[in-house]
Amino acid sequence: MWRKSSRSNGGGNGDCVEIAVDGPSARIRDSKGRADATVAAPAWGAFLAMVKDEIRG
């Protein structure tokens, strides 16, 4: 199941990144291009940790 961030398209330009969790990894794609890439669990976890740290400031 592909999910889009609630913050996507904030600029009104239609740009969006979608994520699909696939077992221990995640698939990521540009909603316009539809080609996707798979990110392994350790890299996905590190990405999420970095984003959460940025949000907390």
The first five atom37 places (N, CA, C, CB, O) and aatype in JSON, in Angstrom:
{
  "aatype": [12, 17, 1, 11, 15, 15, 1, 15, 2, 7, 7, 7, 2, 7, 3, 4, 19, 6, 9, 0, 19, 3, 7, 14, 15, 0, 1, 9, 1, 3, 15, 11, 7, 1, 0, 3, 0, 16, 19, 0, 0, 14, 0, 17, 7, 0, 13, 10, 0, 12, 19, 11, 3, 6, 9, 1, 7],
  "atom_mask": [
    [1, 1, 1, 1, 1],
    [1, 1, 1, 1, 1],
    [1, 1, 1, 1, 1],
    [1, 1, 1, 1, 1],
    [1, 1, 1, 1, 1],
    [1, 1, 1, 1, 1],
    [1, 1, 1, 1, 1],
    [1, 1, 1, 1, 1],
    [1, 1, 1, 1, 1],
    [1, 1, 1, 0, 1],
    [1, 1, 1, 0, 1],
    [1, 1, 1, 0, 1],
    [1, 1, 1, 1, 1],
    [1, 1, 1, 0, 1],
    [1, 1, 1, 1, 1],
    [1, 1, 1, 1, 1],
    [1, 1, 1, 1, 1],
    [1, 1, 1, 1, 1],
    [1, 1, 1, 1, 1],
    [1, 1, 1, 1, 1],
    [1, 1, 1, 1, 1],
    [1, 1, 1, 1, 1],
    [1, 1, 1, 0, 1],
    [1, 1, 1, 1, 1],
    [1, 1, 1, 1, 1],
    [1, 1, 1, 1, 1],
    [1, 1, 1, 1, 1],
    [1, 1, 1, 1, 1],
    [1, 1, 1, 1, 1],
    [1, 1, 1, 1, 1],
    [1, 1, 1, 1, 1],
    [1, 1, 1, 1, 1],
    [1, 1, 1, 0, 1],
    [1, 1, 1, 1, 1],
    [1, 1, 1, 1, 1],
    [1, 1, 1, 1, 1],
    [1, 1, 1, 1, 1],
    [1, 1, 1, 1, 1],
    [1, 1, 1, 1, 1],
    [1, 1, 1, 1, 1],
    [1, 1, 1, 1, 1],
    [1, 1, 1, 1, 1],
    [1, 1, 1, 1, 1],
    [1, 1, 1, 1, 1],
    [1, 1, 1, 0, 1],
    [1, 1, 1, 1, 1],
    [1, 1, 1, 1, 1],
    [1, 1, 1, 1, 1],
    [1, 1, 1, 1, 1],
    [1, 1, 1, 1, 1],
    [1, 1, 1, 1, 1],
    [1, 1, 1, 1, 1],
    [1, 1, 1, 1, 1],
    [1, 1, 1, 1, 1],
    [1, 1, 1, 1, 1],
    [1, 1, 1, 1, 1],
    [1, 1, 1, 0, 1]
  ],
  "atom_positions": [
    [[0.84, -1.17, 0.0], [0.0, 0.0, 0.0], [0.9, 1.25, 0.0], [-0.97, -0.01, 1.23], [1.73, 1.41, 0.89]],
    [[0.74, 2.1, -0.97], [1.51, 3.33, -1.07], [0.85, 4.4, -0.22], [1.62, 3.8, -2.54], [-0.37, 4.54, -0.21]],
    [[1.68, 5.16, 0.5], [1.18, 6.25, 1.36], [1.88, 7.54, 1.0], [1.39, 5.92, 2.86], [3.07, 7.56, 0.69]],
    [[1.14, 8.61, 1.04], [1.68, 9.92, 0.74], [1.69, 10.74, 2.03], [0.85, 10.63, -0.38], [0.75, 10.69, 2.81]],
    [[2.76, 11.49, 2.23], [2.86, 12.33, 3.41], [1.76, 13.38, 3.42], [4.23, 13.01, 3.47], [1.38, 13.9, 2.37]],
    [[1.24, 13.67, 4.59], [0.22, 14.72, 4.71], [0.82, 16.09, 4.39], [-0.39, 14.74, 6.12], [0.08, 17.04, 4.14]],
    [[2.14, 16.19, 4.38], [2.81, 17.45, 4.07], [3.2, 17.57, 2.59], [4.05, 17.6, 4.94], [3.73, 18.59, 2.17]],
    [[2.94, 16.54, 1.83], [3.25, 16.59, 0.4], [2.37, 17.6, -0.31], [3.09, 15.21, -0.23], [1.24, 17.86, 0.11]],
    [[2.89, 18.15, -1.37], [2.19, 19.11, -2.2], [1.91, 20.43, -1.49], [0.9, 18.51, -2.69], [1.0, 21.15, -1.88]],
    [[2.66, 20.74, -0.46], [2.49, 22.0, 0.25], [2.77, 23.21, -0.61], [0.0, 0.0, 0.0], [2.24, 24.29, -0.36]],
    [[3.61, 23.05, -1.63], [3.93, 24.16, -2.52], [2.95, 24.3, -3.67], [0.0, 0.0, 0.0], [3.06, 25.24, -4.47]],
    [[1.99, 23.39, -3.76], [0.99, 23.47, -4.8], [1.48, 23.07, -6.18], [0.0, 0.0, 0.0], [0.79, 23.31, -7.17]],
    [[2.68, 22.46, -6.26], [3.23, 22.11, -7.57], [3.01, 20.65, -7.95], [4.69, 22.41, -7.58], [3.47, 20.22, -9.01]],
    [[2.31, 19.88, -7.13], [2.02, 18.49, -7.44], [3.12, 17.52, -7.1], [0.0, 0.0, 0.0], [2.96, 16.32, -7.31]],
    [[4.26, 18.0, -6.57], [5.35, 17.1, -6.2], [4.97, 16.3, -4.96], [6.66, 17.89, -5.95], [4.4, 16.82, -4.0]],
    [[5.3, 15.03, -5.0], [4.95, 14.17, -3.88], [5.86, 12.96, -3.85], [3.48, 13.73, -3.96], [6.21, 12.42, -4.9]],
    [[6.24, 12.54, -2.67], [6.98, 11.31, -2.49], [6.05, 10.34, -1.78], [8.32, 11.54, -1.66], [5.37, 10.7, -0.81]],
    [[6.01, 9.1, -2.27], [5.16, 8.08, -1.67], [6.04, 6.97, -1.11], [4.16, 7.53, -2.71], [7.1, 6.67, -1.65]],
    [[5.57, 6.36, -0.03], [6.3, 5.31, 0.68], [5.4, 4.08, 0.81], [6.77, 5.81, 2.09], [4.21, 4.2, 1.07]],
    [[5.99, 2.91, 0.63], [5.28, 1.65, 0.88], [6.21, 0.78, 1.72], [4.87, 0.92, -0.48], [7.29, 0.4, 1.27]],
    [[5.8, 0.46, 2.94], [6.6, -0.41, 3.78], [6.41, -1.83, 3.27], [6.18, -0.29, 5.3], [5.29, -2.3, 3.07]],
    [[7.53, -2.5, 3.05], [7.53, -3.84, 2.45], [8.36, -4.76, 3.32], [8.08, -3.81, 0.98], [9.54, -4.98, 3.05]],
    [[7.75, -5.28, 4.38], [8.49, -6.12, 5.33], [9.51, -5.27, 6.07], [0.0, 0.0, 0.0], [9.15, -4.24, 6.64]],
    [[10.77, -5.68, 6.07], [11.79, -4.93, 6.81], [12.36, -3.75, 6.01], [12.91, -5.86, 7.2], [13.23, -3.04, 6.51]],
    [[11.9, -3.55, 4.8], [12.41, -2.46, 3.97], [11.28, -1.53, 3.58], [13.12, -3.01, 2.72], [10.12, -1.74, 3.95]],
    [[11.61, -0.51, 2.83], [10.61, 0.43, 2.35], [10.84, 0.7, 0.87], [10.65, 1.75, 3.17], [11.98, 0.72, 0.4]],
    [[9.76, 0.91, 0.16], [9.85, 1.3, -1.25], [9.47, 2.77, -1.33], [8.92, 0.4, -2.17], [8.52, 3.21, -0.69]],
    [[10.21, 3.52, -2.12], [10.02, 4.96, -2.23], [9.87, 5.31, -3.71], [11.2, 5.74, -1.58], [10.59, 4.78, -4.55]],
    [[8.93, 6.21, -4.01], [8.77, 6.64, -5.4], [8.29, 8.08, -5.47], [7.8, 5.71, -6.14], [7.7, 8.61, -4.53]],
    [[8.55, 8.69, -6.6], [8.02, 10.01, -6.93], [6.64, 9.75, -7.53], [8.96, 10.81, -7.94], [6.5, 8.92, -8.43]],
    [[5.63, 10.43, -7.05], [4.28, 10.15, -7.51], [4.09, 10.44, -9.0], [3.29, 10.96, -6.72], [3.19, 9.89, -9.63]],
    [[4.94, 11.29, -9.56], [4.84, 11.59, -10.99], [5.54, 10.54, -11.85], [5.42, 12.98, -11.28], [5.04, 10.17, -12.91]],
    [[6.69, 10.05, -11.39], [7.5, 9.15, -12.2], [7.1, 7.69, -12.09], [0.0, 0.0, 0.0], [7.23, 6.95, -13.06]],
    [[6.62, 7.28, -10.95], [6.19, 5.91, -10.66], [7.31, 4.88, -10.6], [5.22, 5.5, -11.68], [7.06, 3.75, -10.17]],
    [[8.53, 5.21, -11.01], [9.64, 4.28, -10.81], [9.96, 4.3, -9.32], [10.9, 4.66, -11.69], [9.95, 5.36, -8.7]],
    [[10.25, 3.14, -8.75], [10.52, 3.12, -7.31], [11.87, 2.51, -7.0], [9.44, 2.37, -6.59], [12.48, 1.83, -7.83]],
    [[12.32, 2.75, -5.78], [13.58, 2.21, -5.27], [13.29, 1.55, -3.93], [14.68, 3.32, -5.13], [12.39, 1.97, -3.2]],
    [[14.04, 0.51, -3.61], [13.88, -0.18, -2.33], [15.01, 0.23, -1.4], [13.84, -1.72, -2.52], [16.18, 0.25, -1.78]],
    [[14.64, 0.56, -0.17], [15.61, 0.96, 0.85], [15.6, -0.1, 1.94], [15.28, 2.38, 1.43], [14.55, -0.41, 2.49]],
    [[16.76, -0.67, 2.25], [16.87, -1.72, 3.26], [16.56, -1.17, 4.65], [18.28, -2.34, 3.25], [16.66, 0.03, 4.9]],
    [[16.19, -2.05, 5.54], [15.75, -1.68, 6.88], [16.73, -0.77, 7.64], [15.53, -2.92, 7.68], [16.29, 0.23, 8.19]],
    [[18.05, -1.06, 7.68], [18.94, -0.18, 8.44], [18.96, 1.25, 7.9], [20.36, -0.73, 8.43], [18.95, 2.21, 8.67]],
    [[18.97, 1.4, 6.59], [18.98, 2.75, 6.0], [17.65, 3.44, 6.22], [19.29, 2.68, 4.49], [17.62, 4.65, 6.48]],
    [[16.55, 2.7, 6.14], [15.22, 3.28, 6.36], [15.1, 3.76, 7.81], [14.1, 2.25, 6.03], [14.58, 4.85, 8.06]],
    [[15.56, 2.95, 8.75], [15.53, 3.34, 10.17], [16.37, 4.58, 10.43], [0.0, 0.0, 0.0], [15.96, 5.45, 11.2]],
    [[17.53, 4.66, 9.82], [18.4, 5.84, 9.99], [17.73, 7.08, 9.41], [19.77, 5.61, 9.32], [17.81, 8.16, 10.0]],
    [[17.08, 6.95, 8.26], [16.37, 8.07, 7.64], [15.25, 8.56, 8.56], [15.81, 7.67, 6.27], [15.12, 9.76, 8.78]],
    [[14.46, 7.65, 9.09], [13.37, 8.05, 9.98], [13.89, 8.75, 11.24], [12.53, 6.83, 10.36], [13.3, 9.74, 11.68]],
    [[14.97, 8.24, 11.8], [15.55, 8.86, 12.99], [16.02, 10.28, 12.69], [16.72, 8.01, 13.52], [15.82, 11.18, 13.5]],
    [[16.64, 10.48, 11.53], [17.11, 11.8, 11.15], [15.93, 12.78, 10.98], [17.93, 11.72, 9.85], [16.0, 13.92, 11.44]],
    [[14.88, 12.33, 10.34], [13.71, 13.19, 10.14], [13.09, 13.56, 11.48], [12.67, 12.48, 9.24], [12.74, 14.72, 11.7]],
    [[12.95, 12.59, 12.37], [12.37, 12.87, 13.68], [13.22, 13.86, 14.46], [12.2, 11.58, 14.48], [12.68, 14.74, 15.13]],
    [[14.54, 13.74, 14.39], [15.43, 14.69, 15.06], [15.27, 16.08, 14.5], [16.88, 14.24, 14.94], [15.27, 17.05, 15.26]],
    [[15.12, 16.21, 13.17], [14.93, 17.51, 12.53], [13.63, 18.15, 12.97], [14.95, 17.36, 11.01], [13.58, 19.36, 13.2]],
    [[12.58, 17.36, 13.1], [11.28, 17.88, 13.51], [11.34, 18.41, 14.93], [10.2, 16.8, 13.38], [10.76, 19.45, 15.24]],
    [[12.04, 17.68, 15.8], [12.15, 18.09, 17.22], [13.01, 19.33, 17.36], [12.73, 16.95, 18.07], [12.89, 20.08, 18.33]],
    [[13.9, 19.54, 16.36], [14.74, 20.73, 16.32], [15.83, 20.74, 17.27], [0.0, 0.0, 0.0], [16.6, 21.69, 17.32]]
  ]
}
